[in-house]
Amino acid sequence: MKEVLDSCPARGVISTVGGYGLGTIFGLFLSSADFNNSEEFLKQSTKEQVKQTFKDMGKRAHATGKQFAFLGAVYATSECIIESYRAKHDIYNSISAGCFTGAVLAGRAGPQAMAVGCASFAAFSAAIDTYMANSDIFS
């Protein structure tokens, strides 16, 4: 069972599902802070306002969930493939996967944005890995 859970496809699926769940919760939180106070909305009855608000919250949660799922899938799968290729488990796998993920996410914006995305995600991955390695949270 451990071999199955440590495989790259399993890591990708687990990260996709976890990313969607986390993104959905995050999207619900963000949508609650995004108050719609247009005149059209304020003219509606309270029941219609509540209905509209819940509908908007659901759309926002789903959209954010999909974004986080994609992020989790790309990062976890690329990190696993890099780790398998290098046959080492160290911080450079996370940095490389972060760079790849940042570049993929910025792909539509062009090469300059891909370079910035690569650098940003690589730095973030390095910071998180360094913190987690020096933290007592999982020890």
C-alpha positions in Angstrom: 0.0 0.0 0.0 2.9 2.4 0.8 4.4 1.9 -2.6 1.1 2.8 -4.2 0.7 6.0 -2.2 4.3 7.0 -2.9 3.8 6.6 -6.6 3.7 9.8 -8.8 0.1 9.2 -10.0 -1.1 8.7 -6.5 0.7 11.8 -5.2 -0.8 13.8 -8.1 -4.3 12.6 -7.3 -4.0 13.2 -3.6 -2.7 16.7 -4.2 -5.4 17.4 -6.7 -8.2 16.4 -4.3 -6.5 18.1 -1.4 -5.9 21.3 -3.4 -9.6 21.3 -4.5 -10.8 21.0 -0.9 -8.4 23.7 0.4 -9.2 25.9 -2.6 -13.0 25.5 -2.0 -12.6 26.6 1.6 -10.4 29.5 0.7 -12.9 30.5 -2.1 -15.8 30.5 0.4 -13.8 32.7 2.7 -12.9 35.1 -0.1 -16.4 35.3 -1.4 -17.8 36.2 2.0 -15.4 39.2 2.0 -16.5 40.3 -1.5 -19.7 42.1 -0.7 -22.0 42.9 -3.7 -23.6 46.3 -3.0 -24.7 47.3 -6.5 -28.1 49.1 -6.7 -29.6 46.1 -8.5 -28.6 43.8 -5.7 -29.8 46.2 -3.0 -33.2 46.5 -4.6 -33.8 42.8 -4.3 -35.7 41.2 -1.3 -33.7 39.8 1.5 -34.5 36.3 0.4 -33.3 37.0 -3.2 -30.1 38.6 -1.8 -29.3 35.6 0.3 -30.0 33.3 -2.6 -27.8 35.4 -4.9 -25.0 35.5 -2.3 -25.0 31.7 -1.8 -25.0 31.2 -5.6 -22.0 33.6 -5.9 -20.2 31.9 -3.0 -20.7 28.5 -4.7 -19.3 29.7 -8.0 -16.3 31.4 -6.3 -15.5 28.4 -4.2 -15.7 26.0 -7.2 -13.5 28.3 -9.3 -10.9 28.7 -6.6 -11.0 25.0 -5.8 -10.2 24.2 -9.5 -7.3 26.6 -9.5 -5.8 25.1 -6.3 -6.4 21.6 -7.7 -4.4 22.4 -10.8 -1.7 24.0 -8.7 -1.5 20.9 -6.5 -1.5 18.5 -9.4 1.3 20.2 -11.3 3.5 20.8 -8.2 3.2 17.3 -6.7 3.5 15.4 -9.9 6.5 17.4 -11.1 8.2 17.1 -7.7 7.7 13.4 -7.7 9.0 13.0 -11.3 12.1 15.1 -10.5 12.7 13.2 -7.3 12.4 9.9 -9.1 14.8 11.1 -11.9 17.4 12.4 -9.5 17.0 9.5 -7.0 17.5 12.0 -4.1 15.1 13.6 -1.6 16.4 17.1 -1.0 15.4 20.8 -1.2 16.4 21.0 -4.9 13.4 18.8 -5.9 11.0 21.3 -4.3 12.8 24.3 -5.8 12.8 22.7 -9.3 9.1 21.7 -9.0 8.2 25.2 -7.8 10.0 26.7 -10.7 8.2 24.4 -13.2 4.8 25.1 -11.5 5.3 28.9 -11.6 6.3 28.7 -15.2 3.3 26.6 -16.2 0.9 28.8 -14.3 2.3 31.9 -16.1 2.5 30.2 -19.5 -0.2 32.2 -21.2 1.4 35.5 -20.3 4.7 34.9 -22.2 8.3 34.0 -21.4 9.0 37.0 -19.2 6.0 36.2 -16.9 7.1 32.5 -17.0 10.6 33.5 -15.7 9.1 35.6 -12.9 6.6 32.8 -12.0 9.5 30.3 -12.0 11.6 32.5 -9.7 8.7 33.3 -7.4 7.4 29.7 -6.9 11.0 28.4 -6.6 11.7 30.9 -3.8 8.4 30.2 -2.1 9.0 26.4 -2.3 12.5 26.9 -0.8 11.2 29.0 2.0 8.5 26.5 2.9 10.9 23.5 2.7 13.4 25.3 4.8 10.8 26.2 7.4 9.3 22.7 7.5 12.8 21.2 7.9 13.6 23.4 10.8 10.2 23.2 12.4 9.1 20.9 15.2 5.6 20.6 13.7 6.1 17.2 12.1 8.8 15.8 14.3 
